């Protein structure tokens, strides 16, 4: 498995490329929170979008997942600190991890 840390100045471009490679693929979003454990926030949803926003030293990354009925779920990571991608053998095996300043971690696979 290869794990690659994405530098903050490359987040927007990398997340745009990731979105293009995985748009429409089935995805699961896990939320890991200190003291609360792991929660499967969305399972078997259509991967739709990744959005980055920055305003006055505050940054967010939003993950948008959909379903067959066009019902969209959006999870917002406030103050992300790290973005990593891991790959086992191919693009189909990529897993995206985003850490937040509050110690939480989301994993999209």
N, C-alpha and C positions, 0 to 999 in steps of 0.2 A: 504494500500500500504506500502510495506517495501522498504526503501532506504538504501543501504549499500555503504559506502565509501571504496574504495580499496586502501590500502597503496601503495605508489610508488614501494617499493621493491617487491610487489606481482603483479604488472601490467602485466609483461610478462606471468607469469603462468596463471593468471586470464583471460587475453585476449585470450590465447591459448585455454583454456577450453570453453570460450564463443563462440569462432569460431567453435569448434567441436560441441557444442550443437545446433548452429544455421546455420551451413553450408547448403547452398541451399535454405534456407527459404526466403520468400519475405520480403524485408525491405525497409524502407524509411529513408533517411538521411536529417535532417533539420539542417541548419546552422543559428545560432543566433549571430548577430554581433552588438555591441553597435553603435548606430547612424544609422544603416541600417535596423534594424528589423530582421524578420525571412525569410529565403529563403529555399524552399524545393529544395535541391540540387540534390536529386535522389529520385524517387518514384517508388514503385513496381519493385524493382530490386532484383535479386538473391544475397543474402549475400554470399560473397566468402571468405574473409580473413581479419584478423587484424594483422598488423605487428608492432613490436616495434623496434626502433633502438636508440642507445646511442653512442655518440662520443664526447669526451672532453667537458663534462658538457652540451651538447646539446642533447635533446631527441626528438624523433618524434614518433607519432602513425599514421599509415596509415590504412585507411578503404578501402577495395576493394569490389565493387559491380559489378555484371554482368547482362547480359540480355540473352534473348533467342538466340540472334545472336552471343553470346560470346564476345560482345563489353563490355569491362571493364572500369569502372570509378574508379579512385583512389582519395580519399581526404586525404591530409596530414595535421595532426595537429602538428604544430611546438610548441615546449616548452609546452607540456601539464602540467597542474598544479593539476588537480583532475580527477579521474575516479570514476564514481558512477554507480551502477546498481539498478534499481527499479523493483519490482515485485508485481503484483496485486494478482494473484492466482496460476499461474503455469509458467513454463519455457517459454511457448508460449507468455506470457504477459510481458516478460522482456524488459526493455528499458535501453539502455546504454547511459550515458552522459559523455562527455569528455570536460573539460574546458581547455582553452589555456591561456598563459601569456598575450596575447593581449586583453583579455576580451571576446573573442568569445567562443561559446559553440556549440558542435554538439550533436545531439540526434539521436540515431539509434533505430527505433522501427519497 
